[in-house]
Amino acid sequence: MRPVPIPDHIWKTAEASGGNRVIVGGPDGDPTGAVRPVEALVYGIVGFDEKNPDATVRALTVFHVAEKDDVEKFQAGGWIVITFLGDMVPYEVGVAPAAPAPVG
């Protein structure tokens, strides 16, 4: 799997709700290093904290696409592996439908 830019239709919705588009780099700051910079969406989620339901929790989302052999590996029982560099944070993994075709 490889990271991809935030799809425009998602960015427009997130921006209208106060989301920000940022670039997240590797721990060494080298854009050509082993951990490449990725585009991410930073936004707030209200109601995530059960003890303080009115609080806004910051979320960071990076989109990925499956590469040619990823689907076959997954169908054969392969795993999705997520590695955190630094502190472990709560996370969610989901699959989004394909982006709509560009208009124009």
N, C-alpha and C positions, 0 to 999 in steps of 0.2 A: 504494500500500500504506500501511496505517496501523498503528501499534502498538496492541496490545490488552493488557488485564490478563493475568497468568499464569493459565492455566486451573487450576481448583481441583484436578483429579485429578493434574496435574503438580506443583503446589505441595505437595500432601500427600506425594507420593513424595520430592520434593527435600528437604522439611523433615525427613523421617525419616532422611535421609542427611546432615544437617547444613547444608543449603542455607538461604539467607536471601533474603527478598523485600525489595528496596530500590527507591527512587525515584531515577532518574537525570535530572538537569536539564541544561538548556543551559548553555553556558559563561558567559553573562551572569547566570544565576540568575533570570531573569525567567520566571515560569510562564506568562505570556501572550505571550512573545516568539515569534520565528520557529521556534526549536527548543523544542518542548513537552516537559515532563517525561514520562517513561515508566516503567512498572513493569518491573523486571528481576529476574531470578533469579541470585543469585551462589552458586557452589558450587565444589567442588574436583574435579579430574580427576587420578587417579593413573595413572602410566605414560605420560603424554604426552611427557615429556622423555626422548629416547633415551639421553642421556648419564647421566641420573640417573633410572632407571625407578621408583624408590621415592618420588620427589618428588611433591608435590601441586601442580598448577598451578591457579591461580584462573581460573574461567570466569564470564562474564556473558552471559546469554541474554535477549533481548527477542523477544517473539512479535509477529508481524504478520499481518494478514489482507489478502487482495486486495480492492480496491475494484471497483466495477462494471466499469469498462473495463480493468482491469489484465490480466485473463485474455485478453481479445481482443488487447490490445497484445502480450502475450507470445506468443500463438499466431501472430501475424503477424510474428514475428521480433524483437520488442522485447526489451530487456535489463532485467535487474534492476540498479539502480545503488546501490551502498553508499558513503556518504560518511562519513569519519571526521573528527571535529572534535578536533584535537590529534594525539597520536602515533598512528601506524599500528600496529596490533596484529595478531597472527595471528587469523584468523577462519574460521568454517565457515558455510556457508549450506545449509539443508535445508528440506524440505517435510514437515510432520507431517500425519497423517490428521486428519480432523475430530474435534472433541471429542465424547465421548459425550453424549447428551441428559441433562439434569438429572433426577435421580430425586426424586419427591415432589411 
